[in-house]
Amino acid sequence: MDDEKEVTVEYRREGDDRHILALGSKAIPEIKIDYTGIPKDERAGTSQRLLAASALYCFASTLGAALSARNVTIKSLTGRASSEKEKDDYYRTKVSRIQIDIQVDVNDSDLPTLEKCEKFVENGCLITYSIGQGIEVEHTIQKKK
């Protein structure tokens, strides 16, 4: 079980084309985003993809953990997340919807347990539940000394 109440992620920009997110995780220490050679008009959507990936990973891994905790053998578990954007009344763009589709293969004898776990994760995982509740975001910007 993850007992961390606070997680810190660090960002570093290297020139105009490279961005590094240091996650401080043994499983995924960093994410490198490298736009070298990619025209500026083809760079959009990275943040939207990262948000969708975060929601998909959290939801799928929560379902997998719920099944595993109930001794269900997962033959395969795959998924896909699609996100949509819209503009608000002030013409700011926001992600308005994330659709998560999961395909899981379990033994027929485990279908009742899968249905119970499906009801459990319908309430959301850490990320989808947090997004649905609205997340307080605070920020500070300071000139580096």
N, C-alpha and C positions, 0 to 999 in steps of 0.2 A: 504494500500500500504506500502511496506517495504522501508523506507527511509534510512536505515543504509547503509553507503558507505563502511564501513569496519566492518568485523566480525572477531573476534578472537576465535580460538579454542585452547584449551590447552591439552597437552598429559602428561600422567604420567605412568611410568613403575613400576610395583610392582613385583620384582623378575623376573624370566625368563618366567613366565606363564601368568601374568595378565597385561593388558594394558587398560588404561582408557582415553577416550577422553571426556573432559569437553566442552560441546558445548555452554554453556551460553544461552540456549534457555528454555523458560518455557514449551514448548511442548515436548522437548527431551533434558533434562538437561545433560545427559551423555550417552555414549556408552561404555559398558564394554566388553572387549574381554578376555576370560578366556580359556587358553589352558590346564589347569590342567587336567592331565590324558590323554591328546591327544598326541600321538607320534609325534615327530618332522616332520616326513615325511608326516603327514596328516594335517599340519598347513598352507600349502600354499594357496594362493588365497584370503586371507582376504581383502587386499587392492583393488584387482580387483573387488571383490564383493561390497565393499563400494563405489567405483567409479560408478559401474553400478547402484547401488541403488540410488545414488545421482542423476544420469542422469534420471533414471526412475521416481523418485519422482518429480523432477523439471518439467519434460515434462508432466506427467499426471496431476499434480496440476495446471500447466499453462493452459492446455486444459480445465480442470474442471472450473477454474476461468473464462476463456473466455466464456464458455457456460453459467455459472451462471450469468455473467454480462449481458448476452443477454436474461435473464429470461427463459432459457431452464431448464426443469426438468430432472435431471440426475437420471435415474432409477438405473443404476450401471455403474461403471467405474473401470476397472481392467487392469492390464498390466503386462508385463514381459520384462526384459532386459537380453540380452545375450551378453557377451563380449568375444573377442578373443585376444590372445596374439601372438606376433611374435618377432623374434630377428632382430636387425638392423645389419648393416655392421660391427659393433664392438662387436657383440654378446650380446648386452644389450637387456634385455626383456622389451617390452613395450606393452601397450594395443593398438591394431591396429584398433579395430572396436567395436562399441557398436550398437546392433540391439535392438530397442525398438518397442514392439508390444502392442497396446492399443485396448481394446474392450470397447465400450461405448454403452449403451442402452438408447435411447431417443425416444420420441414419433415420429411417422412418420412425423407429421407436422413440427417437428424441424430439419428434415434432411438437408434442405438448410442451416440452421444456423450452423449445425455441419460441413458441407462442407466448409463454410466460416472460421470457427474456425480452421479446419484442415489446411487450407492454411496459416493461421496466425502462427500456431505453427510449420509448416514446416521450418520456418526460425529459429526455435530453441527457447529454453527457456534460462534462465540465464546460466545454466550449459552446455547444449549441444552447445549453441552458443559460449560460452567461450572456450570450448574444440576445437571446429572447427576453431576458430581464433588463437589458440595457446595461452597459458597462460604463461606470464612471471613468472618465479619462482626464487626467490632469497633466499639464506640461509646464516646463520651464525652459527658457532659452537664454543662455549666457554666452558672452564673448569669452572665448578661450584665452587664458592668460599665458 
